[in-house]
Amino acid sequence: MTDTLREGGYRPGYEVAAEQVLELIARLGLRPGDRMPTENDLARQLGTSRTVVREAVKILSALGRVRAQKGRGLYVADDEGMLGAGRLASFFLPTDLDHIYMLFEFRRAQETETSRLAARRAAPAELRAIEEAAGVCRGGFEAGREDVFNEGDDAFHAAIATASHNMFLQLAVREARRLQAQSAIIGLRGSVGGHAAKAVEEHDAIYQAIRAGDPEAAAQAAAAHIDNTLDDYRRAIQQHLFSSAD
């Protein structure tokens, strides 16, 4: 495998291989703790050299996605990586409103960039995954099923991150959403009411911009979605504080 040309320059072969290893793990249905193919097998399946695979494994090991055991082989790690909950949750307190607002700032930066990149890089299968996730979210809203709505919401943002073809953004988006879910502790989790109706339409706007290959429209739609979600959280916080004062 040689370095790959993409918009803005070349991608090193080991970076491409690292993404392909993650895709292979997902395709094989491997879970944390499962043994992976050997480096030789990976090189053969990916059509590249063992040297490139070894460099890709180093990256994935540093990210906490793969664990190499000397003399035993490669294993799928716990999937928390550098941004794992154990590292960030230690200083993130879901009852600290400043932290929640900073988290939304962080999410805004992430999701505008993942949407921008997805509009440039999404493959047909990735576009379908984004569309299907948006459909699950819409179905959950229409049925009044918060669990289905949240499942679709998580899948929607994860699918866009995958379509960005940037493993660091994928990790960051997943971790930021995990931390945001902790706000449920103080009753600030979204529901199928409130912002949910707008969220369904905002998801569609993001998807349409990505499908059209319009990076700036996708970024703007994603920014509007996060801003509106934050406004919804602010209203929920105010209601929570007023009800607590009664």
ROSE-4610 file (N, C-alpha, C; in Angstrom, 1 decimal, always signed):
// ROSE-4610
residu = [M/M/M/T/T/T/D/D/D/T/T/T/L/L/L/R/R/R/E/E/E/G/G/G/G/G/G/Y/Y/Y/R/R/R/P/P/P/G/G/G/Y/Y/Y/E/E/E/V/V/V/A/A/A/A/A/A/E/E/E/Q/Q/Q/V/V/V/L/L/L/E/E/E/L/L/L/I/I/I/A/A/A/R/R/R/L/L/L/G/G/G/L/L/L/R/R/R/P/P/P/G/G/G/D/D/D/R/R/R/M/M/M/P/P/P/T/T/T/E/E/E/N/N/N/D/D/D/L/L/L/A/A/A/R/R/R/Q/Q/Q/L/L/L/G/G/G/T/T/T/S/S/S/R/R/R/T/T/T/V/V/V/V/V/V/R/R/R/E/E/E/A/A/A/V/V/V/K/K/K/I/I/I/L/L/L/S/S/S/A/A/A/L/L/L/G/G/G/R/R/R/V/V/V/R/R/R/A/A/A/Q/Q/Q/K/K/K/G/G/G/R/R/R/G/G/G/L/L/L/Y/Y/Y/V/V/V/A/A/A/D/D/D/D/D/D/E/E/E/G/G/G/M/M/M/L/L/L/G/G/G/A/A/A/G/G/G/R/R/R/L/L/L/A/A/A/S/S/S/F/F/F/F/F/F/L/L/L/P/P/P/T/T/T/D/D/D/L/L/L/D/D/D/H/H/H/I/I/I/Y/Y/Y/M/M/M/L/L/L/F/F/F/E/E/E/F/F/F/R/R/R/R/R/R/A/A/A/Q/Q/Q/E/E/E/T/T/T/E/E/E/T/T/T/S/S/S/R/R/R/L/L/L/A/A/A/A/A/A/R/R/R/R/R/R/A/A/A/A/A/A/P/P/P/A/A/A/E/E/E/L/L/L/R/R/R/A/A/A/I/I/I/E/E/E/E/E/E/A/A/A/A/A/A/G/G/G/V/V/V/C/C/C/R/R/R/G/G/G/G/G/G/F/F/F/E/E/E/A/A/A/G/G/G/R/R/R/E/E/E/D/D/D/V/V/V/F/F/F/N/N/N/E/E/E/G/G/G/D/D/D/D/D/D/A/A/A/F/F/F/H/H/H/A/A/A/A/A/A/I/I/I/A/A/A/T/T/T/A/A/A/S/S/S/H/H/H/N/N/N/M/M/M/F/F/F/L/L/L/Q/Q/Q/L/L/L/A/A/A/V/V/V/R/R/R/E/E/E/A/A/A/R/R/R/R/R/R/L/L/L/Q/Q/Q/A/A/A/Q/Q/Q/S/S/S/A/A/A/I/I/I/I/I/I/G/G/G/L/L/L/R/R/R/G/G/G/S/S/S/V/V/V/G/G/G/G/G/G/H/H/H/A/A/A/A/A/A/K/K/K/A/A/A/V/V/V/E/E/E/E/E/E/H/H/H/D/D/D/A/A/A/I/I/I/Y/Y/Y/Q/Q/Q/A/A/A/I/I/I/R/R/R/A/A/A/G/G/G/D/D/D/P/P/P/E/E/E/A/A/A/A/A/A/A/A/A/Q/Q/Q/A/A/A/A/A/A/A/A/A/A/A/A/H/H/H/I/I/I/D/D/D/N/N/N/T/T/T/L/L/L/D/D/D/D/D/D/Y/Y/Y/R/R/R/R/R/R/A/A/A/I/I/I/Q/Q/Q/Q/Q/Q/H/H/H/L/L/L/F/F/F/S/S/S/S/S/S/A/A/A/D/D/D]
num = [1/1/1/2/2/2/3/3/3/4/4/4/5/5/5/6/6/6/7/7/7/8/8/8/9/9/9/10/10/10/11/11/11/12/12/12/13/13/13/14/14/14/15/15/15/16/16/16/17/17/17/18/18/18/19/19/19/20/20/20/21/21/21/22/22/22/23/23/23/24/24/24/25/25/25/26/26/26/27/27/27/28/28/28/29/29/29/30/30/30/31/31/31/32/32/32/33/33/33/34/34/34/35/35/35/36/36/36/37/37/37/38/38/38/39/39/39/40/40/40/41/41/41/42/42/42/43/43/43/44/44/44/45/45/45/46/46/46/47/47/47/48/48/48/49/49/49/50/50/50/51/51/51/52/52/52/53/53/53/54/54/54/55/55/55/56/56/56/57/57/57/58/58/58/59/59/59/60/60/60/61/61/61/62/62/62/63/63/63/64/64/64/65/65/65/66/66/66/67/67/67/68/68/68/69/69/69/70/70/70/71/71/71/72/72/72/73/73/73/74/74/74/75/75/75/76/76/76/77/77/77/78/78/78/79/79/79/80/80/80/81/81/81/82/82/82/83/83/83/84/84/84/85/85/85/86/86/86/87/87/87/88/88/88/89/89/89/90/90/90/91/91/91/92/92/92/93/93/93/94/94/94/95/95/95/96/96/96/97/97/97/98/98/98/99/99/99/100/100/100/101/101/101/102/102/102/103/103/103/104/104/104/105/105/105/106/106/106/107/107/107/108/108/108/109/109/109/110/110/110/111/111/111/112/112/112/113/113/113/114/114/114/115/115/115/116/116/116/117/117/117/118/118/118/119/119/119/120/120/120/121/121/121/122/122/122/123/123/123/124/124/124/125/125/125/126/126/126/127/127/127/128/128/128/129/129/129/130/130/130/131/131/131/132/132/132/133/133/133/134/134/134/135/135/135/136/136/136/137/137/137/138/138/138/139/139/139/140/140/140/141/141/141/142/142/142/143/143/143/144/144/144/145/145/145/146/146/146/147/147/147/148/148/148/149/149/149/150/150/150/151/151/151/152/152/152/153/153/153/154/154/154/155/155/155/156/156/156/157/157/157/158/158/158/159/159/159/160/160/160/161/161/161/162/162/162/163/163/163/164/164/164/165/165/165/166/166/166/167/167/167/168/168/168/169/169/169/170/170/170/171/171/171/172/172/172/173/173/173/174/174/174/175/175/175/176/176/176/177/177/177/178/178/178/179/179/179/180/180/180/181/181/181/182/182/182/183/183/183/184/184/184/185/185/185/186/186/186/187/187/187/188/188/188/189/189/189/190/190/190/191/191/191/192/192/192/193/193/193/194/194/194/195/195/195/196/196/196/197/197/197/198/198/198/199/199/199/200/200/200/201/201/201/202/202/202/203/203/203/204/204/204/205/205/205/206/206/206/207/207/207/208/208/208/209/209/209/210/210/210/211/211/211/212/212/212/213/213/213/214/214/214/215/215/215/216/216/216/217/217/217/218/218/218/219/219/219/220/220/220/221/221/221/222/222/222/223/223/223/224/224/224/225/225/225/226/226/226/227/227/227/228/228/228/229/229/229/230/230/230/231/231/231/232/232/232/233/233/233/234/234/234/235/235/235/236/236/236/237/237/237/238/238/238/239/239/239/240/240/240/241/241/241/242/242/242/243/243/243/244/244/244/245/245/245/246/246/246]
x = [+0.9/+0.0/+0.9/+0.7/+1.4/+0.6/+1.2/+0.5/-0.6/-1.7/-3.0/-3.2/-3.5/-3.8/-5.2/-5.4/-6.7/-6.6/-7.8/-7.8/-6.9/-6.0/-5.1/-3.8/-3.6/-2.2/-2.3/-1.2/-1.1/-1.4/-1.9/-2.1/-1.1/-0.3/+0.6/-0.1/+0.6/+0.0/-0.4/+0.4/+0.1/-1.2/-1.5/-2.7/-3.9/-3.8/-4.9/-5.1/-4.0/-4.0/-4.7/-4.4/-5.0/-6.5/-7.0/-8.5/-9.0/-8.3/-8.8/-8.8/-7.8/-7.9/-9.1/-9.4/-10.7/-11.9/-11.9/-13.1/-13.1/-12.0/-11.9/-12.5/-12.1/-12.6/-14.1/-14.6/-16.1/-16.7/-16.1/-16.7/-16.7/-15.7/-15.6/-16.4/-16.9/-17.7/-16.9/-15.6/-14.7/-15.1/-15.0/-15.4/-14.1/-14.1/-13.0/-12.5/-11.2/-10.7/-10.5/-11.2/-11.1/-9.7/-9.2/-8.0/-8.1/-7.2/-7.2/-6.3/-6.5/-5.5/-4.1/-3.1/-1.7/-1.4/-0.2/+0.3/+0.4/+0.9/+1.0/-0.3/-1.3/-2.6/-3.3/-3.0/-3.6/-2.9/-1.6/-0.9/-1.5/-1.8/-2.3/-3.8/-4.6/-6.0/-6.1/-5.1/-5.2/-4.4/-3.7/-2.9/-1.7/-1.1/+0.1/+1.2/+2.2/+3.4/+3.2/+3.9/+3.9/+4.5/+5.4/+6.0/+4.9/+4.1/+3.0/+2.0/+1.7/+0.7/+1.3/+2.6/+3.2/+3.1/+3.3/+3.2/+1.7/+0.8/-0.6/-1.0/-0.5/-0.8/-0.2/+0.9/+1.5/+0.5/+0.0/-1.0/-2.2/-2.8/-4.0/-3.7/-2.5/-2.2/-2.1/-1.5/-1.4/-2.8/-3.7/-5.1/-5.9/-5.4/-6.1/-7.1/-7.0/-8.0/-7.5/-6.2/-5.6/-4.6/-4.5/-3.5/-2.6/-1.3/-0.4/+0.2/+0.1/+0.7/+1.8/+3.0/+4.2/+4.1/+4.3/+4.3/+2.9/+1.8/+0.5/-0.3/+0.1/-0.6/-1.3/-2.3/-3.0/-4.4/-4.9/-6.3/-7.0/-8.3/-9.1/-9.1/-8.8/-8.7/-10.1/-10.1/-11.3/-12.1/-11.5/-12.2/-12.4/-11.7/-11.8/-10.8/-9.6/-8.5/-8.0/-7.3/-6.6/-7.6/-8.8/-9.9/-10.9/-10.4/-11.4/-12.0/-13.2/-13.9/-13.1/-12.3/-11.5/-10.5/-10.1/-9.2/-9.9/-11.0/-11.7/-12.8/-13.4/-14.5/-13.9/-12.6/-12.0/-12.1/-12.2/-12.3/-13.6/-14.4/-15.7/-16.8/-17.4/-18.4/-19.7/-20.7/-21.9/-22.7/-22.5/-23.2/-22.6/-21.4/-20.8/-21.2/-22.0/-22.6/-21.6/-20.5/-19.4/-18.8/-18.6/-18.1/-19.0/-20.3/-21.3/-21.3/-21.2/-21.1/-19.8/-18.7/-17.4/-17.5/-18.2/-18.3/-19.1/-20.1/-20.8/-19.9/-19.1/-18.1/-17.2/-16.8/-15.9/-16.7/-17.9/-18.7/-18.9/-19.2/-19.4/-18.2/-17.0/-15.8/-15.6/-15.9/-15.8/-16.7/-18.0/-19.0/-19.1/-18.7/-18.7/-17.6/-16.4/-15.3/-15.6/-16.2/-16.5/-17.6/-18.5/-19.5/-18.9/-18.0/-17.3/-16.5/-15.7/-14.9/-15.8/-16.9/-17.8/-18.4/-18.6/-19.2/-18.1/-16.9/-15.8/-15.5/-15.6/-15.0/-16.0/-17.3/-18.2/-18.3/-18.2/-18.5/-20.0/-20.5/-21.9/-22.4/-21.7/-22.1/-22.2/-21.3/-21.3/-22.5/-22.8/-24.0/-25.3/-25.4/-26.5/-26.6/-25.5/-25.5/-26.0/-25.6/-26.0/-27.5/-28.0/-29.4/-30.2/-29.8/-30.5/-30.6/-29.5/-29.5/-30.5/-30.5/-31.4/-32.9/-33.1/-34.4/-34.8/-33.9/-34.1/-34.5/-33.8/-34.1/-35.5/-35.8/-37.1/-38.2/-38.0/-38.9/-39.2/-38.1/-38.2/-39.0/-38.8/-39.6/-41.0/-41.3/-42.7/-43.5/-42.7/-43.4/-43.4/-42.7/-42.6/-41.7/-40.7/-39.8/-38.5/-38.2/-37.0/-35.7/-35.9/-34.7/-34.3/-35.3/-35.1/-34.5/-35.1/-34.6/-33.1/-32.8/-31.4/-30.4/-30.9/-30.1/-29.8/-30.8/-30.6/-29.7/-29.9/-29.1/-27.6/-27.3/-25.9/-25.4/-26.2/-25.7/-25.5/-26.3/-26.2/-24.9/-24.6/-23.3/-22.1/-22.2/-21.1/-20.9/-21.9/-21.8/-21.1/-21.5/-20.8/-19.3/-19.0/-17.6/-16.9/-17.5/-16.9/-16.6/-17.6/-17.5/-16.4/-16.0/-14.9/-13.6/-13.5/-12.2/-11.1/-11.4/-10.3/-10.5/-9.7/-9.9/-9.8/-9.1/-9.0/-10.3/-10.9/-12.3/-13.3/-13.2/-14.1/-14.1/-12.8/-12.7/-13.2/-12.9/-13.3/-14.8/-15.5/-16.9/-17.6/-17.1/-17.7/-17.5/-16.3/-16.1/-16.9/-17.0/-17.8/-19.2/-19.8/-21.2/-21.3/-20.4/-20.4/-20.4/-19.6/-19.6/-20.9/-21.4/-22.7/-23.8/-23.8/-24.8/-24.8/-23.6/-23.6/-24.4/-24.8/-25.7/-27.0/-27.3/-28.6/-28.7/-27.6/-27.5/-28.3/-28.3/-29.0/-30.3/-30.7/-32.0/-32.0/-30.9/-30.8/-30.8/-31.1/-31.1/-32.2/-32.0/-33.0/-34.1/-35.2/-36.3/-37.0/-38.0/-38.6/-39.5/-39.6/-40.3/-39.2/-39.6/-38.6/-37.9/-36.6/-35.8/-35.8/-36.4/-36.3/-36.9/-38.0/-38.7/-37.7/-37.1/-36.1/-34.9/-34.5/-33.3/-33.5/-34.7/-35.0/-34.8/-35.3/-35.1/-33.7/-33.0/-31.6/-30.7/-31.0/-30.3/-30.4/-31.7/-31.9/-31.1/-31.0/-30.3/-28.8/-28.3/-26.9/-26.6/-27.5/-27.4/-27.4/-28.4/-28.6/-27.3/-26.7/-25.5/-24.4/-24.2/-23.2/-23.4/-24.6/-24.9/-24.6/-24.9/-24.6/-23.2/-22.3/-20.9/-20.6/-21.4/-21.2/-20.6/-19.3/-18.7/-19.1/-19.2/-19.6/-21.0/-21.9/-23.3/-23.5/-22.7/-22.7/-22.2/-21.1/-20.6/-21.6/-22.2/-23.1/-24.4/-24.8/-26.0/-25.6/-24.4/-24.0/-23.9/-23.3/-23.2/-24.5/-25.5/-26.8/-27.5/-27.2/-27.8/-27.2/-25.9/-25.3/-25.8/-25.8/-26.3/-27.7/-28.6/-30.0/-30.1/-29.3/-29.3/-28.8/-27.8/-27.4/-28.4/-29.2/-30.3/-31.3/-31.6/-32.5/-32.0/-30.7/-30.1/-30.2/-30.0/-30.1/-31.5/-32.5/-33.9/-34.2/-33.6/-33.8/-33.1/-32.0/-31.2/-32.1/-32.6/-33.4/-34.6/-35.3/-36.5/-36.1/-34.9/-34.4/-34.2/-33.5/-33.2/-34.4/-35.4/-36.6/-37.4/-37.5/-38.3/-37.6/-36.3/-35.5/-35.8/-36.0/-36.2/-37.6/-38.5/-39.9/-40.0]
y = [-1.2/+0.0/+1.2/+2.1/+3.4/+4.4/+5.6/+6.7/+7.1/+7.6/+7.8/+9.3/+9.7/+11.1/+11.4/+12.6/+13.1/+14.6/+15.2/+16.6/+17.2/+18.1/+18.7/+18.0/+16.9/+16.3/+14.8/+14.2/+12.7/+12.2/+11.0/+10.3/+9.2/+9.1/+8.0/+6.7/+5.7/+4.4/+3.8/+4.1/+3.5/+4.1/+5.4/+6.0/+5.3/+5.1/+4.4/+3.0/+2.3/+1.0/+0.9/+1.9/+2.0/+2.0/+2.9/+3.0/+1.7/+1.0/-0.3/-1.4/-1.3/-2.3/-2.1/-0.9/-0.6/-1.1/-0.8/-1.3/-2.8/-3.5/-4.9/-5.5/-4.8/-5.2/-5.2/-4.1/-3.9/-5.0/-5.2/-6.1/-7.6/-7.9/-9.3/-9.4/-8.3/-8.4/-8.7/-8.3/-8.5/-7.6/-8.2/-7.4/-7.2/-6.3/-6.1/-7.5/-7.7/-9.0/-10.1/-9.9/-10.9/-10.8/-12.0/-12.0/-11.6/-10.8/-10.3/-11.1/-11.0/-11.6/-11.1/-12.0/-11.6/-10.5/-9.9/-8.8/-9.3/-10.5/-11.1/-11.2/-11.7/-11.9/-10.5/-9.5/-8.2/-7.6/-7.8/-7.3/-7.9/-9.2/-9.9/-9.4/-9.3/-8.9/-7.4/-6.6/-5.2/-4.9/-5.9/-5.7/-4.7/-4.8/-3.9/-4.7/-4.0/-4.7/-4.9/-5.8/-6.0/-4.8/-4.1/-2.9/-1.8/-1.6/-0.6/-1.0/-2.3/-2.8/-2.6/-2.8/-2.7/-1.2/-0.3/+1.1/+1.5/+0.9/+1.1/+0.6/-0.6/-1.2/-0.3/+0.3/+1.2/+2.4/+2.9/+4.1/+3.6/+2.5/+2.0/+1.6/+1.1/+0.8/+2.0/+3.1/+4.4/+5.0/+4.7/+5.2/+4.3/+3.2/+2.3/+1.4/+1.3/+0.5/-1.0/-1.2/-2.5/-2.7/-4.0/-4.3/-5.4/-5.2/-6.2/-6.9/-8.2/-9.0/-9.8/-9.6/-10.2/-11.7/-12.3/-13.8/-14.4/-13.5/-14.0/-13.4/-12.2/-11.7/-10.3/-10.0/-8.8/-9.0/-8.1/-8.2/-6.9/-6.9/-5.7/-5.2/-3.9/-3.3/-2.9/-2.2/-1.8/-0.7/-0.2/+0.8/+2.2/+2.4/+3.8/+4.7/+4.1/+4.9/+6.0/+6.9/+8.0/+9.0/+9.0/+9.9/+9.1/+8.0/+7.1/+7.8/+7.2/+7.8/+7.8/+6.8/+6.8/+8.0/+8.6/+9.7/+11.0/+11.2/+12.5/+12.6/+11.4/+11.5/+11.9/+11.7/+12.1/+13.6/+14.4/+15.9/+16.5/+15.6/+16.2/+15.9/+16.9/+16.8/+17.2/+16.3/+16.7/+17.7/+17.9/+19.0/+20.3/+20.4/+21.7/+22.3/+23.3/+23.9/+24.5/+25.0/+25.6/+24.5/+23.3/+22.2/+21.7/+21.7/+21.4/+22.3/+23.6/+24.6/+24.5/+24.2/+24.0/+22.7/+21.7/+20.5/+20.8/+21.6/+22.0/+22.8/+23.6/+24.3/+23.3/+22.3/+21.3/+20.5/+20.1/+19.4/+20.2/+21.5/+22.3/+22.3/+22.5/+22.4/+21.1/+20.0/+18.7/+18.4/+18.7/+18.2/+19.1/+20.4/+21.1/+20.6/+20.2/+19.7/+18.3/+17.4/+16.1/+16.2/+17.1/+17.2/+17.8/+18.8/+19.4/+18.3/+17.5/+16.4/+15.3/+15.0/+14.0/+14.4/+15.7/+16.2/+16.0/+16.0/+15.8/+14.3/+13.5/+12.2/+11.0/+11.2/+10.1/+9.2/+7.9/+6.9/+6.6/+6.0/+5.7/+5.0/+4.0/+3.2/+4.0/+5.0/+5.8/+6.8/+7.3/+8.1/+7.4/+6.1/+5.3/+5.1/+5.0/+4.8/+6.1/+7.2/+8.5/+8.6/+8.3/+8.5/+7.5/+6.3/+5.3/+5.7/+6.2/+6.6/+7.8/+8.7/+9.8/+9.3/+8.2/+7.6/+7.0/+6.3/+5.7/+6.8/+7.9/+9.0/+9.6/+9.8/+10.3/+9.3/+8.0/+7.0/+7.0/+7.2/+7.2/+8.4/+9.6/+10.8/+10.6/+10.1/+9.9/+8.9/+7.9/+6.9/+7.3/+8.4/+8.8/+7.9/+7.3/+6.3/+7.0/+7.4/+8.1/+7.3/+6.0/+5.0/+4.9/+4.8/+4.7/+6.0/+7.1/+8.4/+8.6/+8.3/+8.4/+7.5/+6.3/+5.3/+5.8/+6.4/+6.9/+8.2/+9.0/+10.2/+9.8/+8.8/+8.4/+7.9/+7.0/+6.4/+7.5/+8.5/+9.6/+10.3/+10.7/+11.5/+10.6/+9.3/+8.4/+8.1/+8.0/+7.7/+8.9/+10.1/+11.3/+11.3/+11.0/+10.9/+9.9/+8.7/+7.7/+8.2/+8.9/+9.4/+10.5/+11.0/+12.0/+11.4/+10.1/+9.4/+9.9/+10.4/+10.9/+10.2/+9.2/+8.4/+9.2/+10.3/+11.1/+11.8/+12.3/+13.0/+11.9/+10.7/+9.7/+9.4/+9.3/+9.1/+10.2/+11.4/+12.6/+12.8/+12.6/+12.7/+11.7/+10.5/+9.4/+9.8/+10.2/+10.6/+11.8/+12.8/+14.0/+13.6/+12.8/+12.4/+11.5/+10.7/+9.9/+10.8/+11.8/+12.8/+13.6/+14.0/+14.7/+13.9/+12.6/+11.7/+11.7/+12.1/+12.1/+13.2/+14.2/+15.2/+14.7/+13.5/+12.9/+12.8/+12.8/+12.8/+13.9/+15.1/+16.2/+16.5/+15.4/+15.5/+16.4/+16.5/+17.4/+16.6/+15.3/+14.6/+15.0/+15.0/+15.4/+14.3/+14.7/+13.7/+13.9/+13.0/+13.1/+14.3/+15.1/+16.4/+17.5/+18.7/+19.8/+20.0/+19.8/+20.1/+18.9/+17.8/+16.6/+16.8/+17.5/+17.8/+18.5/+19.6/+20.4/+19.5/+18.7/+17.9/+17.0/+16.4/+15.5/+16.3/+17.5/+18.3/+18.8/+19.1/+19.5/+18.3/+17.1/+16.0/+15.9/+16.1/+16.0/+17.0/+18.3/+19.3/+19.0/+18.4/+18.0/+16.9/+15.9/+14.8/+15.3/+16.2/+16.7/+17.4/+18.2/+19.0/+18.0/+17.0/+16.0/+15.3/+14.9/+14.1/+15.0/+16.3/+17.2/+17.5/+17.1/+17.4/+18.8/+19.5/+20.9/+21.0/+21.1/+21.1/+22.3/+23.5/+24.6/+24.6/+24.1/+24.0/+22.9/+21.9/+20.8/+21.3/+22.1/+22.6/+23.6/+24.4/+25.4/+24.7/+23.7/+22.9/+22.2/+21.7/+21.0/+22.0/+23.2/+24.2/+24.7/+24.8/+25.2/+24.2/+22.9/+21.8/+21.8/+22.0/+22.0/+23.2/+24.4/+25.6/+25.5/+24.9/+24.7/+23.7/+22.6/+21.7/+22.3/+23.2/+23.9/+24.8/+25.5/+26.3/+25.5/+24.3/+23.4/+23.0/+22.7/+22.4/+23.5/+24.7/+25.9/+26.1/+25.8/+25.9/+24.9/+23.7/+22.6/+22.9/+23.5/+23.9/+24.9/+25.9/+26.9/+26.3/+25.4/+24.8/+23.9/+23.3/+22.4/+23.3/+24.5/+25.3/+25.9/+26.4/+26.9/+25.9/+24.7/+23.6/+23.2/+23.3/+23.0/+24.0/+25.3/+26.4/+26.4/+25.7/+25.6/+24.8]
z = [+0.0/+0.0/+0.0/-0.9/-1.0/-0.3/-0.1/+0.5/-0.5/+0.1/-0.6/-0.8/-2.0/-2.3/-1.8/-1.1/-0.8/-0.8/-0.7/-0.7/+0.3/-0.1/+0.9/+1.0/+0.3/+0.3/+0.4/+0.8/+0.9/+2.3/+2.3/+3.6/+3.7/+4.8/+4.9/+4.9/+4.4/+4.2/+5.6/+6.6/+7.9/+8.5/+8.1/+8.6/+7.9/+6.6/+5.9/+6.5/+6.7/+7.3/+8.6/+9.5/+10.8/+10.7/+9.8/+9.6/+9.1/+8.2/+7.6/+8.7/+9.6/+10.7/+11.5/+11.8/+12.6/+11.9/+10.6/+9.8/+9.8/+9.7/+9.8/+11.1/+12.2/+13.5/+13.5/+13.0/+13.0/+12.1/+10.9/+10.0/+10.5/+11.2/+11.8/+13.1/+13.6/+14.8/+16.0/+16.0/+17.2/+18.3/+19.5/+20.7/+21.6/+22.6/+23.5/+24.1/+24.0/+24.5/+23.4/+22.2/+21.2/+20.5/+20.1/+19.4/+18.0/+17.5/+16.1/+15.2/+13.9/+12.9/+13.2/+12.8/+13.0/+12.1/+12.4/+11.5/+10.0/+9.9/+8.5/+7.9/+8.6/+8.1/+7.7/+8.6/+8.3/+7.1/+6.9/+5.8/+4.5/+4.6/+3.4/+3.1/+4.1/+3.9/+3.4/+3.9/+3.5/+2.2/+1.8/+0.6/+0.8/+1.9/+2.2/+2.8/+3.3/+3.9/+5.4/+5.9/+7.4/+8.1/+7.5/+8.1/+8.3/+7.2/+7.3/+8.4/+8.4/+9.4/+10.8/+11.0/+12.3/+12.8/+11.9/+12.2/+12.6/+11.8/+12.1/+13.4/+13.8/+15.1/+16.2/+16.0/+17.0/+17.3/+16.2/+16.3/+17.1/+16.7/+17.4/+18.8/+19.1/+20.5/+21.3/+20.8/+21.5/+21.7/+20.8/+20.9/+21.9/+22.2/+23.1/+22.4/+21.1/+20.3/+20.2/+20.2/+20.0/+21.1/+21.6/+22.6/+22.1/+22.1/+21.6/+22.8/+22.8/+23.9/+23.4/+23.9/+23.4/+23.5/+22.3/+22.2/+22.1/+22.2/+22.2/+21.0/+20.5/+19.4/+19.7/+18.8/+18.9/+19.4/+20.2/+20.8/+20.7/+20.6/+20.6/+22.0/+22.2/+23.5/+24.0/+25.1/+25.8/+25.1/+24.0/+23.1/+23.7/+24.9/+25.4/+24.9/+24.7/+24.1/+24.9/+24.3/+24.9/+25.6/+25.0/+25.6/+26.4/+26.9/+27.7/+28.9/+29.3/+30.4/+31.6/+31.8/+33.1/+33.1/+32.0/+32.0/+32.1/+31.3/+31.3/+32.5/+32.8/+33.8/+35.2/+35.4/+36.6/+36.9/+35.9/+36.1/+35.6/+35.0/+34.5/+35.5/+36.0/+37.0/+36.3/+36.1/+35.3/+36.1/+37.4/+38.1/+37.9/+37.3/+37.1/+35.8/+35.9/+34.6/+33.7/+34.3/+33.4/+32.6/+33.2/+32.4/+31.3/+31.6/+30.6/+29.4/+29.7/+28.6/+27.8/+28.5/+27.8/+26.9/+27.4/+26.7/+25.3/+25.4/+24.2/+23.2/+23.8/+22.9/+22.2/+23.0/+22.4/+21.3/+21.6/+20.7/+19.4/+19.5/+18.4/+17.4/+18.0/+17.2/+16.5/+17.3/+16.7/+15.6/+15.8/+14.9/+13.7/+13.8/+12.5/+11.6/+12.2/+11.4/+10.9/+11.7/+11.2/+10.0/+10.2/+9.1/+7.8/+8.0/+6.9/+6.1/+6.9/+6.3/+5.7/+6.3/+5.8/+4.5/+4.3/+3.0/+1.9/+2.3/+1.3/+1.0/+2.1/+2.0/+2.1/+2.4/+2.7/+1.5/+1.7/+0.7/+0.7/-0.4/-0.5/+0.7/+1.1/+2.3/+3.5/+3.7/+4.9/+4.8/+3.6/+3.4/+3.8/+3.4/+3.8/+5.3/+5.9/+7.4/+8.1/+7.6/+8.2/+8.0/+6.7/+6.4/+7.3/+7.4/+8.2/+9.7/+10.2/+11.6/+11.8/+10.9/+11.0/+10.9/+10.2/+10.1/+11.4/+12.1/+13.4/+14.4/+14.3/+15.3/+15.0/+13.7/+13.4/+13.8/+13.6/+14.0/+15.5/+16.3/+17.7/+18.2/+17.5/+17.9/+17.6/+16.4/+16.0/+16.8/+17.3/+18.2/+19.7/+20.0/+21.4/+22.2/+21.5/+22.1/+22.3/+23.6/+23.9/+23.7/+24.0/+23.9/+22.4/+21.5/+20.1/+19.5/+20.0/+19.5/+19.9/+21.1/+21.6/+20.9/+20.6/+19.8/+18.5/+17.8/+16.5/+16.5/+17.5/+17.7/+17.8/+18.7/+18.9/+17.5/+16.9/+15.6/+14.5/+14.5/+13.5/+13.6/+14.9/+15.0/+14.9/+15.3/+15.1/+13.6/+12.8/+11.4/+10.7/+11.1/+10.5/+10.8/+12.1/+12.5/+11.7/+11.5/+10.7/+9.2/+8.7/+7.3/+7.2/+8.3/+8.2/+7.9/+8.1/+7.9/+8.7/+9.9/+10.8/+12.2/+12.5/+13.7/+15.0/+15.0/+16.2/+16.4/+15.4/+15.5/+15.9/+15.4/+15.8/+17.3/+17.8/+19.3/+20.1/+19.6/+20.3/+20.4/+19.2/+19.2/+20.1/+20.1/+20.9/+22.4/+22.8/+24.2/+24.6/+23.8/+24.2/+24.4/+23.5/+23.7/+25.0/+25.3/+26.5/+27.7/+27.7/+28.8/+28.9/+27.8/+27.8/+28.4/+28.2/+28.7/+30.3/+30.8/+32.3/+32.9/+32.1/+32.6/+33.0/+32.6/+33.0/+34.5/+35.2/+36.6/+37.3/+36.6/+37.1/+36.3/+35.6/+34.9/+33.7/+33.0/+31.9/+30.5/+30.6/+29.4/+28.5/+27.2/+26.3/+26.2/+25.7/+25.6/+24.2/+24.0/+22.7/+22.6/+23.6/+23.5/+23.3/+23.6/+23.6/+22.2/+22.2/+21.0/+20.0/+20.5/+19.6/+18.2/+18.1/+16.8/+15.9/+16.5/+15.7/+15.4/+16.3/+16.1/+14.9/+14.7/+13.6/+12.3/+12.2/+11.0/+10.8/+11.9/+11.8/+11.3/+11.8/+11.3/+9.8/+9.3/+7.8/+7.1/+7.6/+7.0/+6.9/+8.0/+8.0/+6.9/+6.9/+6.0/+4.5/+4.2/+2.9/+2.4/+3.3/+2.9/+2.7/+3.5/+3.4/+2.0/+1.8/+0.6/-0.7/-0.5/-1.7/-1.9/-0.9/-1.0/-0.8/+0.1/+0.4/+1.8/+2.0/+3.3/+4.2/+3.7/+4.5/+4.9/+4.1/+4.4/+5.5/+5.4/+6.4/+7.7/+7.7/+9.0/+9.6/+8.8/+9.4/+9.9/+9.3/+9.8/+11.1/+11.2/+12.4/+13.5/+13.2/+14.3/+14.8/+13.9/+14.3/+15.2/+14.8/+15.6/+17.1/+17.2/+18.5/+19.3/+18.6/+19.3/+19.8/+19.0/+19.4/+20.5/+20.5/+21.6/+22.9/+22.8/+24.0/+24.5/+23.7/+24.1/+24.9/+24.3/+25.0/+26.4/+26.5/+27.8/+28.7/+28.2/+29.1/+29.7/+28.8/+29.3/+30.3/+30.1/+31.1/+32.4/+32.3/+33.5/+34.3/+33.6/+34.3/+35.0/+34.2/+34.8/+36.0/+35.9/+37.0/+38.3/+38.0/+39.2/+39.8/+38.9/+39.5/+40.3/+39.7/+40.4/+41.7/+41.7/+42.9/+44.0/+43.6/+44.5/+45.2/+44.5/+45.0/+46.3]
